[in-house]
Amino acid sequence: MKDALSALPCFTQVENISIIATGLSQHCFKVDADNKVYFAKTISDNTEVSVTVCASQLGLSPKVIYHGKHWLICNFVDADNLALSTLNIDEKINHAIQLMVQCHQLNVKPVELSTKETIKSLLNNSYYPKSEIEALSQLAELILEPLIISRYGVCCHGDLNFSNVLINQEQSTWLVDYECACTAPIEYDLAMFIAVNSLESNDRTRAIEQYERQSSVNVDLQLLNHYLLFCYFINTLWYFNRYYENTLTKSVTKGTTKEITENKQALLKHAKKQWCALHLLLKINDLPLLSGLSSKLTNILATLDLSNQT
């Protein structure tokens, strides 16, 4: 890794490299080079780069120093992430929504969100038995049906969890990690924010009110609910896929036995939490998606008892 980073034209002398393993992130490093400190991340496409560059130019994200085919190098910000902050939930929501509004105003258009392809990819790369995949596919069809996009799309972060917001002692904030950035309606980003941070009902309302106040844009609550179903669903699949991957590749996974076990437990916990939230939302009687479909949904969900996963 040191050789790869030393070969980049932005560095003259790399002294030290340490892995940043906050949350569930991978392939991120703190780099001491040329008497300065940098943040380095491996990348796989240009979407993250284009959005990060645009955001950094407006001060929304740390300054980009270099980007190439495989690496994105930024100034290292000495700050905690919002998930680790001692701020109360109201303050965390306010900070995050402020950054979200700014992100939605960026003059950049990443790839458009494809809800169908997102679910298809997650199911194709899953480890579920055939019967469960069939049931999940049926549920996916019901979730996708009302997501006929008619609202104007903006630059969405796509994964605005509290751990992707940096905050220093002066309460200055930065939004990072645009790996999931896409063009989509604002309701998608709000739904993912609510889902990935597991916000309760009152906090959801507060997030929506904050967004409308700060952006002067009205949120379509029905569309938001439809995207919430989608977000809980894909988050469940993503966490479970990662959990199964870690289980199957445990012999080659880096880290101590304790670290590997803790990571697996965290993935399982997140998956179950998203799945429970999906169950709860599906049980709301006045949700249009459930009209005339309650018995069918009950049969599908009955085949997907994930509570015994270990």
N, C-alpha and C positions, 0 to 999 in steps of 0.2 A: 504493500500500500504506500509506503514511504517513497519507493522508487517511482510509482505512478504519479504521485503528487509532486515530487521533485522535478519531474519532467515537464510540468506545466509552465508556460512562459510567464505566469504571474508571480512565480516564486524564484528566488535566487538560492536561498538556503533554507531547507526545512529542518527544524531542530527537533520537533516532537509532534506526535499525533496521538490523540486519545479518542476513543469511541464515545459518541453521544447516544446513550441508550434510554433516554427519557421516554416513558410510555412504551409504545409498541413500535417505535420508529426503527428503521434499519438503514445501514450504509450512510450514516452521518458522522462527521468527525470535527473535532476541535484541532486546529492546526496552528502550531507556533512556528512562524517563519519570518525571517528578515526583521526580527525584533517587533513583530506585530502578531496579533491573534486573528485567525480567520475561521469561518465556518465552511466546511466542504461537504457536498452531498453528491452522490452518484445519481445520474439521471438517465432516462431511457428514451425520452422524446422531447420535442421542442415546446410542447404546450407549457410545461412548468417554467421553462426559461423565459418565454415571451411574456408571460403574466408577471413573473417575478421581476423582470427588468422594468416593466411598466410601473409596477407597484413601488419599486425602489426609487424610481425617478421622482415620485411624488411623496416620498418619505413614509409611505405606508408600510414598507418592509426595509430591512437592512440593505445597505448599498451593495450592489453587485460589483465584484471586482473582476471576475472572469467567468465566461461560460464557453463550453466547447461541446464536443459530441458526447462525452461521458461525465463531465464534471460541471458543477455549479459552485462558484466560490464567492462568498459574501463576507462583509465585515462581521466579526463576532460581537454579539451584543451581550454584555454582562448583565443578565436579567433572568429572573425566574419565569416560568410559564404560569399562566393564569390558573391552571388546575392546582398548582402548588401554593398559590397565593392565599393569604389569610383574609382576603377581602370577603365580604358576605356575598351571597348569590345575586342580590340586586346589583351590586357594583360590578360583579363579573359580567352579568348580562349586559349592562350599560356599555362597558368597555368593548365587549365583543360585537355588539350590534353597531356601535359607532364605526368599527373597522369594516364590518360587513357592508354598511351603506357606502363607505368609500370604495370598497372593492367593486361594488355594483356600478360605480360611476367611472371605472377605469375605461380608457379608450383602447380596449383590446378585445378581440373576439376569439376566445379559444374554441376548440371543437365543440359542436353542439351535443348536448346530452342525448343519448339514445337509451331510453329506459328499457326497451326490449332487448337490445344487444347487451346491456349491462347484466340483466338477469340471465340471459342465455349463456354468457361467458362464465358467470358464477356457477351455474348448474353444470355446465360442461366440464368444469374443473373441480367438481365436488367429489366426495367419496361416499355419497349416500347409496343405499340399495336402490335397485331399479324401481321398486314400488313407491319409495319415498320421493324419488325424482319425478315420477309421474304425478304424484299428488301435489308436489311443490309447483310443477308446471301448470296444473289446473288452477291453483291458487294464484300463480303469477298472472294468468290470463285475466282473472277477475280484478286484480290490482291494476293491471295495465289498461284495462278497458276505458276508464274515465280520463286517462292522461292523454287526451288529444290536445296537444299544445296549441293554443290560440293567442296566448299572451306573449308580449314582446320579451325576448330573452336578453339577459345582461351577463356580464362576466361574474360568474359565481365561483366562490372558493371551493365549494364541494365537500369540505371536511373541516368546518370551522368548530372544532372541539376546543375546549379551553386550553389544552396543552399546545395548541398552535398559535396562541397569543402570548407574546413576550411582554413582560411589564417590569420596569425597574423601580427603584426606591422613590423616584420623582413622579411615579405614576404615568410615565411615558409608555406607550404601547406600540407594538409592531405585529403585523400579521405575517406568518411564515407558512411554508410547506404548501405550495400550490400544485401538488402532484395530481389532485383530483379536480382541478379547475375545469370549468366547462361553461358553455353558453346555455342558459336555461332561465325560466321565469324566476322571479325573486322568491316565490313560494317554495321552490325546491331547496334553495339555500337555507331558508328559515326552517323548513321541515328537517333537513339534515342537522342543522344546529340544535334543534329541539331533541331529535332522536339520539344523536351521538353523545350529547351531554346528559341524556336521560332526565330532561326537565319535567317536573311535575306540573299539574294543571295550572296552578296560579303563576308559576314561573313562565309557562308557555304564553299565557295571556300578557304577562309583563314584557316578554320579548317582542310579541306582535305590536303592542302599544308603543314600545320604544322605537321599533322600526318605522312605524307610521309617523311618529313624531319627528324623528331625525331625518327622514327621507321625504316627507310630505307625499308619500305614495300609499294608497289604500291596498291592504292585503286581502286577496280573495280567500276567505276562510274555507270555502268548500274545496277549492283547488289545493289549499294547504293541507287539508285532511287527507286528500287523495295522495299527495306526495309523502305525507307521514307514513301511510301504509307502505308505500314503495320503499322509503328509507329504512323503516324497521325491518322490512323483508330482506333487502340487500345487505344490511348490516349483519343480520343473523347469519346469512349465508357466508359472508366474508369472514366473520369471526370463527365460525365452525370450520370453514375450509382451512384457515390458518391453524386451528387447533388440531385438525386431523393431519395436516402436513407436519407439524411439530411432533406428533405422535409417531408417524411413520418414519421420520428422519432423525429420531432422537439420538441415534448412534453417531451422527455426523454433525449435529447441532453444536455450535460453540457455546461455551459457558459451563459453569459448574452444574452438578446434578440439581442442587437447590435452585439455581437461577432458571434452569430449564423447566423444572416443576412449577415454579412460581409463574413463569410466563404462560405455561399451558393453563394453569388455573385461572389466570387473568383473562385469557382468551375465552375460556369456557364460561366464566362469569359474565363477560360482556355479551356473549352469544345468548345466554339464557335471559339476560335482562332485556335485550332487544326483542326476543321471541315473546316474552311475557307482555311487553308493551304492545306488540302486534296483536296478540290475543285480546287484550283489553280494548284496543281500538276497534277491533272487529265486532265486539259485543255491543257497541253503542247502537241502540235501536234506530236512531234517526239518521244514521249514516246512509246516504243514497246507495252505496255499493251493496248493502245488505238486503235491499228490497227484493223479496221473492227468492233470495239465495241462501237463507239462513241454514236450511237443512243440508244443502250441498256443501256449504262451508264447514258445517259441523263434521260431516263425514270426512272431508279432506284433513281437517285439523286433528281428527281422531287418529289418523295414521302417522302423525308426526309427533309422537310423544318423545320429546328430547330430554325429559326430566331425568332419565336414567343414564344419560351419557356421563362418563367419568374420564 
